Amino acid sequence: MILNKVLTTFLLIAVQSGQLLFAATAYVSNEKDNTISLIDTDRMEVVDTIPVGQRPRGIALSRDQKLIYICASDDDTIQIFDIQQKKIVGDLPSGADPETFALHPDGRHLYIANEDDNLVTIVDVANSKVVAQIDVGVEPEGMAVSPDGRWAVNTSETTNMVHWIDAKTFELVDNTLVDQRPRHVIFEPDSKLLWASSEIGGTVSIIDTDSKLITKKIGFLIKGIHRDRVQPVGMVLDHTGKYAYVALGPANHVAVVDRKTYEVVKYILVGRRVWHMAFTPDNRYLMTTNGVSGDVTVIDIEKQKAVKSIKVGRYPWGITILP
Amino acid sequence: MLKTLLSVCLVVVSWVLDAQAGAVEEATILYLKQVEVLQPVLSNMEEIPLDKGLAGARLAIVDANTTGRFLNQHYTLKEMVFDANTSPDIVVDVIRNTSISFVILDLPSKTLEAVIRAGITDRLMFNVGSSDNHFRDALCQSNLLHTLPSRAMITDALTQYLVKKRWVDWFIIEGSKSVDRLYSESLLKSAKKFGAKIVEHRTWDGGRDARRTAQAEVPRLTQSVDYDVLMVADEWGDFGEYLMYRTWDPRPVAGTQGLYASGWYWTVEQWGAAQLQRRFTRLSTRRMGARDYAAWAAMRSISEAAMRTNSLDYAKISNYIQSDQFELAAYKGRKLSYRSWSGQLRQPIPVTSARSLVSQSPQEGYLHRVSELDTLGFDKSEVRCQRN
């Protein structure tokens, strides 16, 4: 009887610690180290560093959250990382120099930007086949697929356009001219608006999905930092629908933008040359990759303040978090 | 009735044809290159590529046409190469008689001067071949732009870095060619502007083969002078390479060799530059240099303006490029634009050693009320000529 009770208690503890073991993990691609850093988001500590292909940049979870896709740019491939086994288990054909990608809500079609070849490659992840390749502008970079699955968009850094690809026919149907050197694109959850950041232009354009026209342009101004150094790159939209967070590259700040008024409500100081960001699953923290300082900054969302910085590999670029 | 229908039909057909024919707008860019008179130099390690400059324009045409597809714009590059002995008048006549509105000039200073003095209007011209200061501050033309940095920008960029390092006592060694004199004059101006001091100024007489004699000569030449850095003015690369590691005291070498500033060099990789370097090397099987970059930037300026104005019209493009709205992302981390007072493309300047990028000027702390980029080269108040 007593033994029984002890056993149950023991089991309970085991279950609890088991939950701890399965706390959320952030995966950070280190562009200049050919590794990914695994960060336990409860302890906010690096728990593992795993070698991957050359020049890892874009990084994303599979729909079933069992795999992570990693752009190994200099290996001209997308690597498939098995989360359970903690190792690379295969790769996908990607076209040359894949930089970023976006997964269609169907979980099957991966849209890949091929920076050197002015192409977008669409791969069916179920059978590892290239479904289509689409000619886009010079130096394709950002990729996004609308949550309703209708549109895939790509930015070309030197052509300075957002290219609209019909996700059913895989045809390029329209282009929106934006400011210099467009980088990242992200759709609002209702698919009606697209956010596009222009690194050298120093702006974020809000584009209406129906008309493909720019409806609003957001500028940034940080006291003491020359406006040319304010270079928007990565963006994330929060789950409340209230704020967007825009990484400002060498300005070393993240801007918090009101999604109704498009006013910047706050600038948060982070590490050097901030690239990309991801929310923790509880939406309490935002984690940023900082290329030059080689670390990840943890921002407390409620306090809107950086609370910790975590050393990772050289030139951290992408980040994705597994709940 | 049938007749009416038929003619309606015909009208529709011809409209469709018109729409197709008019769909793609064409622009031709004329690239005029005059080969330089090659100077015999001791340092013969590196070959001067025959397509210097041209290769940059060729790459930009490929880029422009990739972009142009989405706007129904198409570009063609027409190349004309003149030998070193061609009379400047012939080049002037070509520009005067061509129907092409956009002309890239990759010419020696003497020929460029003849082109400017001819006063040809209705052409938008880009100088990518001459860094001579007097084309920026004394002899200007309203329809002439410069994408190649002036010597003043080059020496200012280097000087800012050295002054920031507090290596301010300079020992200048100047070569015997006229361009070496221009370079050292520009250095003197930069030194005055940013607070470096010339403690010694000597000329390299160049009588002997420096490759074999430098080890004995350079220590003697640099002995018993108290200085921070040996500044060399040797644009053709005759002897400058042989000064390093041979000075009496252990001192760095800077100027045209050692640590030098240039509009572009293969060590530049930040701000996406690695992509441009890669594209260039793939197309021309060599590394990209300052003149290639200047030609690329000229062509890119045209296509950028064509894209923003949605037109290939000469006047529209010309006005847009020289307006406040114009900005060019060109792998230097800042947007580039043209100075209205000189037509010079304002741009950051890499400061590099042979195999690694050391810095990029303007250096932090050199402030300017309009643009920090205008701390490099001639500011408005320093320019004597009138462009408009």
Interface residues (C-beta under 8 A of the other chain):
Chain A: E115 D116 N118 D135 G137 V138 E139 S156 E157 T158 T159 N160 M161 H163 N175 L177 Q180 R181 E199 I200 G201 G202 H226 D228 P250
Chain B: D63 T66 T67 R69 F70 G272 Q275 R278 R279 E304 M307 R308 E327 L328 A329 G333 R334 K335 E372
